[in-house]
Amino acid sequence: MVRPFKLLKNIFTVGFWTLVSRILGFCRDVLFAAFLGAGPLAEAFLIAFTLPNMFRRIFAEGALNLAFVPLFSKKLDDRDQAREFAENSFSVLITFLLGLIILAQLFMPFLVLAIASGFSGDERFDLAVLFGRIAFPYVLFISAAALLSGLLNSLGRFVAAAAAPVLLNAFFILSLFSSYWLEWDIGLTLAWTVPIAGIAQFVLVWFAALKAGFNLRLKLPKFSPEIKKLLILAAPAALTGGVVQVNLLIGRQVASFTDGAVAWLSYADRLYQLPLGVVGIAVGIVLLPELSKKLAGGDHEGGNYTFNRATEAAMALTIPATVALITLAFPIVSILFERGAFTQSDTLYTSQALIIYAFGLPAFVLQKVYQPIYFARENTRTPFNFALVSMLVNAVVAIGLATTLGFLASALGTTLAGWAMLGLLVFGTRKYEGAGKFDSQLRRNLTKIIIVSIIMGSTLILGDFVLDAWLYQPGIRYIGLAILVLGGLLVYGLAHLIMGTWDWNQLKGLIRNRG
C-alpha cells in the first residue's frame, strides 16, 4: 500500500511548481491585459498560441503520453528495455511532428478560420495567420518535453517536469518588458517567444532525463510490437484529446463573433485553470504511474486506497477554490486585470465567464482523478466514447444558446460538458471491481469539506461587503484582497480543526518521519 506521505509529497511537489508557474502566468496576464487589453492584437495572438497548444494536447499529453506512461512504467524492471522503448517512442513522435509542422505552415489560414471564423475579413485574421506560423514550431519542442516529462514522472522524478512550464511564463514576461523598453513590435515579440520558450523547456527536461540515466537519441523509428501497441493505445487517446479540443474550438467560434469575447474567455480560463492545474493536473500526473505500478503488481486494494487519498487531497483544495472563485469573481478580475487597456466592462464580462467556469471546476479536477483508472489499465477507448458525448453536450449548449446568452453560452457549454464527462467516467468504473469507489474516510471527510467551504464562502461574502472601499481603491486594493483571501483561508483551516476532519497529530508525524 502506498505511503500517504509519499503520495501527498509527490502531489504537492507537482502542485508547488505548477502554482509557481500559474503565479507567473498571472503576472504575464496582468501585463498582457495592461498592454493589449481585449483588442484585435490580443485576440489574434491568443488564437495563434491556441494552435500549437491544441495539437500538443492531442498528440503529446492527450495521446502518446497517456499511452506511454503505463507501458513505460511496466518496463522499468529492465532499464535497457525501458530505454529502447522510450527512445523509439521519442523518434516516432519527432518524425510525426515534423510532418505536422510542414502541413500547418501551408494550411495556417484554414486553421485560423477553423478556430475563429469570426476573424474573417478583418485585421485579426492576417495577424493570427502570421503569429500562428511563427509560433507553431513550439508544438515540436513542447511535445518532446511532454514525453520526457512522462518518462521522469514514471521514475518518480517530478521536479523538472513540473518546473518546465515556469520557463514559458518567465520568457513571456521578459518579452513583454523587452518589447516596451526596446520598442519592438509587441505582437511579433510574443509570437517569437513561443518557440524559444519551447526550446528552453525541452532542454530542461532533457538534462533531467540524462541525469536519470536516459540519454535518448533520435534515430529512424522502428515499428516494433511495443510501438504498435503504443500507437493502438494512443489512437483513442488522441481522438479523446481531439474531442476535447473540438469543445475548445466550439467555444472560440462562438466567442469570435463578439468583439473582445475571445480575450474575456481566455482571461477567465486562466483564473480557473490555476486550481485545476495546481490540484487536478498535479494529482493526475502523480496518480497515473502510481496506479500503473500497483496494477502491474496485482495490488488492486492498494490502487483503490491510492485513488481515495488522491481524491480526498484534491477535493480539500478544489471545493474551497470553487467557492472562492464564485463569491469573489468580480473583485479578483478587477484587481488582477483592470488597468491600462483593460476596462471596467472587460472586468464585468470576464467575471461572468469566470463564475460559470468555476461551477465546473470540481468536475474538471475529478476527471483528472478518474481518468488514470482507465489509462492505467491500458483502456483509452472508453474515455474517448465518453468524450464524444460530452462534445455533443457542449455543442448543443454553446451553439443552441449563443443567440440568447452570447459568448457566455461557450462557458456554460464547457461547464456542463465537464459534468457530463465526469458522470460517464464514474459510471464506467463499475466494470472494474472496487475501482473508483469512495471509502468511508473519503465520504466522511468530503461532507465536512463541503460544509466548511460553505462557511468559508459566507465569510468571504461578508468580507467583500466590509472591505468594499479597500477592494476598489487604487493603491490599497491588493491589501484588501490579501486580507480577504487570508481571512478565508484562516476560517477554512479553523473550521476543519474544530470539526476534526483530519488527525493533525498524525499528519505532523507523517511529515516529521517522512512517511
TIZAKOL-707245 format. One record per residue (C-alpha): x, y, z; residue in three letters; residue number from 1. Coordinates in steps of 0.25 Angstrom, whole numbers, plus 5000, padded with zeros to 4 digits. Layout:
BEGIN
X	Y	Z	ALA	NUM $
...
***
This chain:
BEGIN
5000	5000	5000	MET	1 $
5005	5014	4996	VAL	2 $
5010	5022	5008	ARG	3 $
5001	5034	5010	PRO	4 $
5012	5044	5011	PHE	5 $
5019	5039	4999	LYS	6 $
5007	5041	4991	LEU	7 $
5004	5055	4997	LEU	8 $
5018	5059	4996	LYS	9 $
5018	5056	4981	ASN	10 $
5005	5063	4979	ILE	11 $
5010	5075	4986	PHE	12 $
5023	5075	4978	THR	13 $
5016	5076	4965	VAL	14 $
5006	5085	4971	GLY	15 $
5016	5095	4976	PHE	16 $
5023	5097	4963	TRP	17 $
5010	5098	4956	THR	18 $
5006	5108	4966	LEU	19 $
5019	5116	4963	VAL	20 $
5016	5115	4948	SER	21 $
5002	5120	4950	ARG	22 $
5006	5131	4958	ILE	23 $
5016	5135	4947	LEU	24 $
5005	5133	4938	GLY	25 $
4996	5143	4945	PHE	26 $
5007	5153	4945	CYS	27 $
5008	5150	4930	ARG	28 $
4993	5152	4928	ASP	29 $
4993	5165	4937	VAL	30 $
5004	5171	4927	LEU	31 $
4997	5165	4915	PHE	32 $
4984	5171	4919	ALA	33 $
4990	5185	4922	ALA	34 $
4998	5185	4909	PHE	35 $
4988	5179	4900	LEU	36 $
4974	5179	4907	GLY	37 $
4964	5171	4899	ALA	38 $
4967	5177	4886	GLY	39 $
4970	5171	4872	PRO	40 $
4985	5169	4875	LEU	41 $
4982	5161	4888	ALA	42 $
4971	5153	4881	GLU	43 $
4980	5150	4869	ALA	44 $
4991	5145	4878	PHE	45 $
4982	5137	4887	LEU	46 $
4977	5129	4875	ILE	47 $
4991	5127	4869	ALA	48 $
4996	5122	4882	PHE	49 $
4984	5113	4883	THR	50 $
4988	5105	4871	LEU	51 $
5001	5099	4875	PRO	52 $
4995	5096	4889	ASN	53 $
4983	5089	4883	MET	54 $
4992	5080	4875	PHE	55 $
5001	5077	4887	ARG	56 $
4989	5073	4896	ARG	57 $
4984	5064	4885	ILE	58 $
4997	5057	4881	PHE	59 $
5006	5058	4893	ALA	60 $
4999	5060	4906	GLU	61 $
4986	5055	4901	GLY	62 $
4991	5042	4893	ALA	63 $
5005	5038	4893	LEU	64 $
5008	5041	4907	ASN	65 $
4995	5035	4913	LEU	66 $
4998	5022	4906	ALA	67 $
5013	5023	4908	PHE	68 $
5014	5025	4923	VAL	69 $
5006	5012	4927	PRO	70 $
5015	5004	4917	LEU	71 $
5028	5010	4921	PHE	72 $
5025	5008	4936	SER	73 $
5023	4993	4934	LYS	74 $
5037	4992	4927	LYS	75 $
5045	4999	4938	LEU	76 $
5050	4986	4943	ASP	77 $
5059	4985	4931	ASP	78 $
5065	4998	4929	ARG	79 $
5071	4995	4915	ASP	80 $
5058	4990	4910	GLN	81 $
5051	5003	4916	ALA	82 $
5062	5012	4910	ARG	83 $
5060	5005	4896	GLU	84 $
5045	5007	4897	PHE	85 $
5046	5021	4901	ALA	86 $
5056	5024	4890	GLU	87 $
5047	5018	4879	ASN	88 $
5035	5026	4885	SER	89 $
5043	5039	4884	PHE	90 $
5047	5036	4870	SER	91 $
5033	5033	4865	VAL	92 $
5028	5046	4872	LEU	93 $
5038	5055	4866	ILE	94 $
5036	5049	4852	THR	95 $
5021	5051	4852	PHE	96 $
5022	5065	4858	LEU	97 $
5032	5070	4847	LEU	98 $
5022	5066	4837	GLY	99 $
5011	5073	4844	LEU	100 $
5018	5086	4845	ILE	101 $
5021	5086	4830	ILE	102 $
5006	5084	4827	LEU	103 $
5002	5094	4838	ALA	104 $
5011	5105	4831	GLN	105 $
5004	5102	4818	LEU	106 $
4990	5102	4823	PHE	107 $
4991	5112	4834	MET	108 $
4979	5121	4828	PRO	109 $
4970	5110	4829	PHE	110 $
4974	5106	4843	LEU	111 $
4971	5120	4848	VAL	112 $
4957	5120	4841	LEU	113 $
4955	5107	4847	ALA	114 $
4957	5113	4861	ILE	115 $
4952	5127	4859	ALA	116 $
4943	5129	4846	SER	117 $
4938	5142	4852	GLY	118 $
4952	5148	4849	PHE	119 $
4950	5146	4834	SER	120 $
4951	5160	4827	GLY	121 $
4957	5168	4838	ASP	122 $
4971	5171	4843	GLU	123 $
4971	5160	4853	ARG	124 $
4971	5149	4842	PHE	125 $
4984	5153	4836	ASP	126 $
4991	5155	4849	LEU	127 $
4986	5142	4854	ALA	128 $
4992	5135	4842	VAL	129 $
5005	5142	4843	LEU	130 $
5007	5139	4858	PHE	131 $
5002	5125	4856	GLY	132 $
5013	5122	4846	ARG	133 $
5023	5127	4855	ILE	134 $
5018	5120	4868	ALA	135 $
5014	5107	4862	PHE	136 $
5028	5100	4863	PRO	137 $
5026	5101	4878	TYR	138 $
5018	5088	4877	VAL	139 $
5031	5080	4874	LEU	140 $
5039	5085	4886	PHE	141 $
5027	5084	4896	ILE	142 $
5022	5071	4891	SER	143 $
5036	5065	4892	ALA	144 $
5037	5071	4906	ALA	145 $
5024	5065	4910	ALA	146 $
5029	5051	4906	LEU	147 $
5041	5053	4914	LEU	148 $
5033	5058	4926	SER	149 $
5025	5045	4925	GLY	150 $
5038	5037	4926	LEU	151 $
5042	5045	4938	LEU	152 $
5029	5044	4945	ASN	153 $
5029	5029	4943	SER	154 $
5043	5029	4950	LEU	155 $
5037	5037	4962	GLY	156 $
5045	5050	4958	ARG	157 $
5034	5061	4957	PHE	158 $
5042	5074	4960	VAL	159 $
5048	5077	4946	ALA	160 $
5035	5073	4938	ALA	161 $
5027	5081	4948	ALA	162 $
5036	5093	4947	ALA	163 $
5038	5094	4932	ALA	164 $
5025	5102	4930	PRO	165 $
5031	5113	4939	VAL	166 $
5040	5116	4927	LEU	167 $
5029	5119	4918	LEU	168 $
5023	5129	4926	ASN	169 $
5036	5135	4930	ALA	170 $
5040	5137	4916	PHE	171 $
5027	5143	4913	PHE	172 $
5029	5153	4924	ILE	173 $
5043	5157	4919	LEU	174 $
5038	5158	4905	SER	175 $
5027	5168	4909	LEU	176 $
5036	5177	4916	PHE	177 $
5047	5176	4905	SER	178 $
5037	5180	4894	SER	179 $
5033	5192	4903	TYR	180 $
5047	5196	4906	TRP	181 $
5053	5193	4893	LEU	182 $
5041	5198	4885	GLU	183 $
5040	5184	4878	TRP	184 $
5027	5180	4871	ASP	185 $
5019	5174	4883	ILE	186 $
5011	5164	4875	GLY	187 $
5023	5159	4867	LEU	188 $
5032	5158	4880	THR	189 $
5021	5150	4887	LEU	190 $
5020	5141	4875	ALA	191 $
5035	5138	4874	TRP	192 $
5035	5136	4889	THR	193 $
5027	5124	4888	VAL	194 $
5036	5114	4881	PRO	195 $
5048	5120	4888	ILE	196 $
5042	5117	4901	ALA	197 $
5039	5103	4896	GLY	198 $
5053	5100	4893	ILE	199 $
5057	5104	4908	ALA	200 $
5046	5095	4913	GLN	201 $
5051	5083	4905	PHE	202 $
5066	5086	4909	VAL	203 $
5062	5086	4924	LEU	204 $
5055	5072	4924	VAL	205 $
5065	5066	4914	TRP	206 $
5076	5069	4924	PHE	207 $
5067	5063	4935	ALA	208 $
5065	5051	4927	ALA	209 $
5080	5050	4924	LEU	210 $
5083	5051	4939	LYS	211 $
5073	5040	4942	ALA	212 $
5081	5031	4932	GLY	213 $
5072	5032	4920	PHE	214 $
5080	5038	4909	ASN	215 $
5070	5037	4898	LEU	216 $
5076	5038	4884	ARG	217 $
5068	5042	4871	LEU	218 $
5068	5031	4861	LYS	219 $
5060	5025	4850	LEU	220 $
5047	5020	4857	PRO	221 $
5045	5005	4857	LYS	222 $
5031	5000	4858	PHE	223 $
5033	4989	4868	SER	224 $
5022	4981	4874	PRO	225 $
5023	4990	4886	GLU	226 $
5022	5003	4878	ILE	227 $
5010	4997	4870	LYS	228 $
5003	4994	4884	LYS	229 $
5007	5009	4888	LEU	230 $
5000	5014	4875	LEU	231 $
4988	5005	4877	ILE	232 $
4986	5011	4891	LEU	233 $
4990	5025	4887	ALA	234 $
4980	5026	4875	ALA	235 $
4967	5026	4884	PRO	236 $
4974	5035	4894	ALA	237 $
4977	5045	4882	ALA	238 $
4963	5044	4878	LEU	239 $
4959	5047	4892	THR	240 $
4969	5059	4892	GLY	241 $
4963	5063	4879	GLY	242 $
4949	5063	4884	VAL	243 $
4953	5072	4896	VAL	244 $
4960	5082	4886	GLN	245 $
4947	5082	4878	VAL	246 $
4940	5086	4890	ASN	247 $
4950	5098	4891	LEU	248 $
4948	5101	4876	LEU	249 $
4933	5102	4878	ILE	250 $
4935	5112	4889	GLY	251 $
4945	5120	4881	ARG	252 $
4936	5120	4869	GLN	253 $
4924	5125	4877	VAL	254 $
4933	5136	4884	ALA	255 $
4939	5140	4871	SER	256 $
4927	5147	4867	PHE	257 $
4927	5157	4879	THR	258 $
4938	5167	4879	ASP	259 $
4946	5164	4891	GLY	260 $
4940	5151	4895	ALA	261 $
4952	5142	4892	VAL	262 $
4960	5150	4901	ALA	263 $
4950	5151	4912	TRP	264 $
4948	5136	4912	LEU	265 $
4964	5134	4912	SER	266 $
4966	5143	4924	TYR	267 $
4954	5135	4931	ALA	268 $
4960	5122	4927	ASP	269 $
4974	5126	4933	ARG	270 $
4968	5128	4946	LEU	271 $
4960	5115	4948	TYR	272 $
4972	5108	4942	GLN	273 $
4980	5112	4954	LEU	274 $
4973	5102	4964	PRO	275 $
4971	5092	4952	LEU	276 $
4986	5092	4949	GLY	277 $
4991	5092	4963	VAL	278 $
4981	5081	4968	VAL	279 $
4975	5074	4957	GLY	280 $
4987	5072	4947	ILE	281 $
4997	5070	4959	ALA	282 $
4988	5059	4964	VAL	283 $
4986	5052	4951	GLY	284 $
5001	5053	4948	ILE	285 $
5005	5046	4961	VAL	286 $
4993	5036	4961	LEU	287 $
4995	5030	4947	LEU	288 $
5009	5024	4949	PRO	289 $
5005	5020	4963	GLU	290 $
4993	5013	4959	LEU	291 $
5000	5006	4947	SER	292 $
5011	5001	4957	LYS	293 $
5000	4996	4966	LYS	294 $
4992	4989	4955	LEU	295 $
5005	4983	4949	ALA	296 $
5007	4976	4963	GLY	297 $
4993	4972	4965	GLY	298 $
4990	4981	4976	ASP	299 $
4976	4986	4973	HIS	300 $
4973	4989	4988	GLU	301 $
4986	4998	4989	GLY	302 $
4981	5004	4976	GLY	303 $
4968	5008	4981	ASN	304 $
4974	5013	4994	TYR	305 $
4983	5022	4986	THR	306 $
4971	5027	4978	PHE	307 $
4963	5030	4990	ASN	308 $
4974	5038	4997	ARG	309 $
4977	5046	4984	ALA	310 $
4962	5049	4983	THR	311 $
4962	5054	4997	GLU	312 $
4974	5063	4995	ALA	313 $
4968	5068	4982	ALA	314 $
4955	5072	4988	MET	315 $
4960	5078	5000	ALA	316 $
4967	5088	4991	LEU	317 $
4957	5089	4980	THR	318 $
4944	5091	4987	ILE	319 $
4948	5103	4995	PRO	320 $
4955	5109	4982	ALA	321 $
4942	5107	4975	THR	322 $
4934	5115	4985	VAL	323 $
4945	5126	4986	ALA	324 $
4944	5128	4970	LEU	325 $
4929	5129	4970	ILE	326 $
4928	5138	4982	THR	327 $
4940	5147	4978	LEU	328 $
4939	5147	4963	ALA	329 $
4937	5162	4961	PHE	330 $
4948	5167	4971	PRO	331 $
4958	5157	4967	ILE	332 $
4957	5160	4952	VAL	333 $
4956	5175	4955	SER	334 $
4969	5175	4964	ILE	335 $
4977	5166	4955	LEU	336 $
4974	5171	4941	PHE	337 $
4967	5185	4941	GLU	338 $
4977	5195	4937	ARG	339 $
4983	5201	4925	GLY	340 $
4975	5195	4912	ALA	341 $
4966	5186	4921	PHE	342 $
4954	5194	4925	THR	343 $
4943	5192	4935	GLN	344 $
4933	5186	4924	SER	345 $
4944	5176	4921	ASP	346 $
4944	5172	4936	THR	347 $
4929	5170	4937	LEU	348 $
4929	5161	4925	TYR	349 $
4941	5153	4929	THR	350 $
4936	5151	4943	SER	351 $
4923	5146	4938	GLN	352 $
4930	5135	4930	ALA	353 $
4939	5132	4942	LEU	354 $
4927	5129	4951	ILE	355 $
4921	5119	4940	ILE	356 $
4935	5113	4939	TYR	357 $
4936	5112	4954	ALA	358 $
4924	5103	4955	PHE	359 $
4930	5093	4946	GLY	360 $
4944	5093	4954	LEU	361 $
4941	5081	4963	PRO	362 $
4937	5073	4951	ALA	363 $
4949	5076	4943	PHE	364 $
4958	5072	4955	VAL	365 $
4951	5059	4957	LEU	366 $
4952	5056	4943	GLN	367 $
4968	5056	4945	LYS	368 $
4966	5047	4957	VAL	369 $
4957	5037	4950	TYR	370 $
4964	5036	4936	GLN	371 $
4976	5029	4942	PRO	372 $
4967	5017	4946	ILE	373 $
4965	5015	4931	TYR	374 $
4979	5019	4926	PHE	375 $
4986	5010	4936	ALA	376 $
4978	4998	4931	ARG	377 $
4982	5002	4916	GLU	378 $
4968	5006	4913	ASN	379 $
4968	5018	4905	THR	380 $
4955	5015	4897	ARG	381 $
4945	5017	4907	THR	382 $
4949	5031	4911	PRO	383 $
4948	5034	4896	PHE	384 $
4934	5029	4895	ASN	385 $
4930	5038	4908	PHE	386 $
4937	5050	4902	ALA	387 $
4928	5049	4889	LEU	388 $
4916	5050	4898	VAL	389 $
4922	5062	4905	SER	390 $
4925	5069	4892	MET	391 $
4911	5067	4888	LEU	392 $
4906	5073	4901	VAL	393 $
4916	5085	4899	ASN	394 $
4912	5087	4884	ALA	395 $
4897	5087	4887	VAL	396 $
4898	5097	4899	VAL	397 $
4909	5106	4893	ALA	398 $
4902	5107	4879	ILE	399 $
4888	5106	4883	GLY	400 $
4889	5117	4894	LEU	401 $
4898	5126	4886	ALA	402 $
4887	5135	4882	THR	403 $
4881	5136	4896	THR	404 $
4894	5137	4905	LEU	405 $
4904	5141	4894	GLY	406 $
4919	5138	4898	PHE	407 $
4914	5132	4912	LEU	408 $
4908	5121	4905	ALA	409 $
4922	5116	4902	SER	410 $
4926	5116	4916	ALA	411 $
4913	5109	4920	LEU	412 $
4915	5098	4910	GLY	413 $
4929	5096	4915	THR	414 $
4924	5094	4929	THR	415 $
4912	5085	4926	LEU	416 $
4921	5076	4917	ALA	417 $
4931	5075	4928	GLY	418 $
4920	5070	4938	TRP	419 $
4915	5060	4927	ALA	420 $
4929	5055	4925	MET	421 $
4931	5052	4940	LEU	422 $
4917	5045	4941	GLY	423 $
4921	5036	4930	LEU	424 $
4935	5033	4936	LEU	425 $
4929	5030	4949	VAL	426 $
4918	5021	4943	PHE	427 $
4929	5014	4934	GLY	428 $
4937	5009	4946	THR	429 $
4926	4999	4950	ARG	430 $
4933	4989	4942	LYS	431 $
4946	4990	4950	TYR	432 $
4943	4983	4963	GLU	433 $
4945	4993	4974	GLY	434 $
4952	5003	4966	ALA	435 $
4947	5017	4968	GLY	436 $
4939	5014	4980	LYS	437 $
4939	5024	4991	PHE	438 $
4943	5018	5004	ASP	439 $
4937	5022	5018	SER	440 $
4948	5032	5021	GLN	441 $
4946	5040	5008	LEU	442 $
4931	5040	5009	ARG	443 $
4932	5045	5023	ARG	444 $
4943	5056	5020	ASN	445 $
4936	5060	5007	LEU	446 $
4924	5064	5015	THR	447 $
4932	5072	5025	LYS	448 $
4940	5079	5013	ILE	449 $
4927	5083	5007	ILE	450 $
4921	5089	5020	ILE	451 $
4934	5096	5023	VAL	452 $
4935	5102	5009	SER	453 $
4921	5108	5011	ILE	454 $
4925	5114	5024	ILE	455 $
4937	5120	5017	MET	456 $
4929	5125	5005	GLY	457 $
4919	5132	5015	SER	458 $
4931	5139	5022	THR	459 $
4936	5143	5008	LEU	460 $
4923	5150	5004	ILE	461 $
4923	5157	5017	LEU	462 $
4937	5161	5016	GLY	463 $
4935	5166	5002	ASP	464 $
4924	5175	5007	PHE	465 $
4932	5180	5019	VAL	466 $
4945	5183	5011	LEU	467 $
4937	5189	4999	ASP	468 $
4944	5202	5000	ALA	469 $
4958	5195	5000	TRP	470 $
4956	5186	4989	LEU	471 $
4953	5196	4978	TYR	472 $
4962	5207	4982	GLN	473 $
4975	5208	4975	PRO	474 $
4988	5207	4983	GLY	475 $
4981	5198	4995	ILE	476 $
4973	5189	4987	ARG	477 $
4983	5178	4987	TYR	478 $
4984	5179	5002	ILE	479 $
4969	5178	5003	GLY	480 $
4969	5165	4994	LEU	481 $
4981	5159	5002	ALA	482 $
4973	5161	5015	ILE	483 $
4960	5155	5009	LEU	484 $
4968	5143	5004	VAL	485 $
4976	5141	5017	LEU	486 $
4963	5142	5025	GLY	487 $
4956	5132	5016	GLY	488 $
4968	5122	5018	LEU	489 $
4968	5124	5033	LEU	490 $
4953	5121	5034	VAL	491 $
4955	5109	5026	TYR	492 $
4966	5103	5034	GLY	493 $
4960	5107	5047	LEU	494 $
4947	5100	5043	ALA	495 $
4954	5088	5039	HIS	496 $
4961	5087	5052	LEU	497 $
4948	5089	5060	ILE	498 $
4941	5078	5052	MET	499 $
4953	5069	5053	GLY	500 $
4953	5066	5038	THR	501 $
4967	5060	5039	TRP	502 $
4976	5055	5050	ASP	503 $
4986	5067	5051	TRP	504 $
4996	5060	5060	ASN	505 $
4997	5048	5051	GLN	506 $
4999	5057	5039	LEU	507 $
5010	5064	5046	LYS	508 $
5016	5051	5050	GLY	509 $
5016	5047	5035	LEU	510 $
5023	5060	5031	ILE	511 $
5033	5058	5042	ARG	512 $
5036	5044	5039	ASN	513 $
5035	5045	5024	ARG	514 $
5024	5034	5024	GLY	515 $
***
